[in-house]
């Protein structure tokens, strides 16, 4: 297992670059944990699963998730806990980390 830690950087870009540096082209992201300062996720509209609704959130959130790396492409689904004991979930496009950290636990296949 490999652990990629992200501090003061964008999570998706960092995990992609570190996986490439470590020669991980395929694998399972078995756990994602940390906290972010802002993030972008997408979900599908109720009546058209072929479309994406992309939403930017400019607020901090606790983060958990999992995903995969296929042919060098990082794909993560995450749950972001925001103020008011609420959760926002979906396909993670961007996660800016500055105040805290993020860690991706990866098993290469």
QUIMODA-V953564 format. One record per backbone hydrogen bond with DSSP energy under -0.5 kcal/mol. NH is the residue of the N-H (numbers start at 1). CO is the residue of the C=O. E is the energy in kcal/mol with one decimal. If there is no record, write none. Layout:
nh->(NH & NH)
co->(CO & CO)
e->(E & E)
//
This chain:
nh->(2 & 4 & 4 & 5 & 6 & 9 & 11 & 14 & 15 & 16 & 17 & 18 & 19 & 20 & 21 & 22 & 23 & 24 & 25 & 27 & 28 & 29 & 30 & 30 & 31 & 32 & 33 & 34 & 35 & 36 & 37 & 38 & 39 & 40 & 41 & 42 & 43 & 45 & 48 & 51 & 53 & 54 & 55 & 57 & 59 & 61 & 62 & 63 & 64 & 65 & 66 & 67 & 68 & 69 & 70 & 72 & 73 & 74 & 75 & 77 & 78 & 79 & 80 & 81 & 81 & 82 & 82 & 86 & 88 & 90 & 91 & 92 & 93 & 94 & 96 & 97 & 97 & 102 & 103 & 104 & 105 & 105 & 106 & 106 & 107 & 108 & 109)
co->(106 & 2 & 104 & 3 & 102 & 97 & 95 & 10 & 11 & 12 & 13 & 14 & 15 & 16 & 17 & 18 & 20 & 19 & 23 & 69 & 107 & 67 & 28 & 105 & 105 & 65 & 103 & 63 & 101 & 61 & 96 & 96 & 57 & 94 & 55 & 91 & 53 & 48 & 45 & 48 & 43 & 52 & 41 & 39 & 57 & 36 & 81 & 34 & 79 & 32 & 77 & 29 & 75 & 27 & 73 & 25 & 70 & 72 & 68 & 66 & 90 & 64 & 88 & 62 & 79 & 80 & 86 & 82 & 80 & 78 & 42 & 76 & 40 & 40 & 38 & 9 & 95 & 6 & 33 & 4 & 31 & 103 & 2 & 104 & 28 & 106 & 26)
e->(-3.0 & -0.5 & -2.7 & -0.6 & -3.3 & -1.3 & -2.9 & -2.1 & -2.9 & -2.3 & -2.6 & -2.8 & -2.5 & -1.9 & -2.4 & -2.3 & -1.5 & -3.4 & -0.8 & -2.2 & -2.6 & -2.0 & -1.2 & -1.6 & -1.1 & -1.4 & -2.1 & -1.3 & -2.3 & -2.7 & -3.3 & -1.0 & -2.3 & -2.6 & -2.1 & -1.7 & -1.7 & -0.6 & -1.4 & -1.6 & -3.3 & -0.7 & -3.1 & -3.3 & -0.8 & -1.9 & -2.1 & -3.2 & -1.8 & -1.5 & -2.0 & -2.4 & -2.6 & -2.8 & -2.2 & -3.0 & -2.3 & -0.5 & -2.8 & -2.7 & -2.7 & -3.2 & -3.6 & -2.7 & -0.6 & -0.6 & -2.5 & -1.6 & -2.6 & -2.0 & -2.4 & -2.7 & -3.0 & -1.5 & -2.1 & -2.5 & -0.5 & -1.8 & -2.8 & -2.4 & -2.9 & -0.5 & -3.3 & -0.6 & -2.6 & -0.6 & -2.6)
//
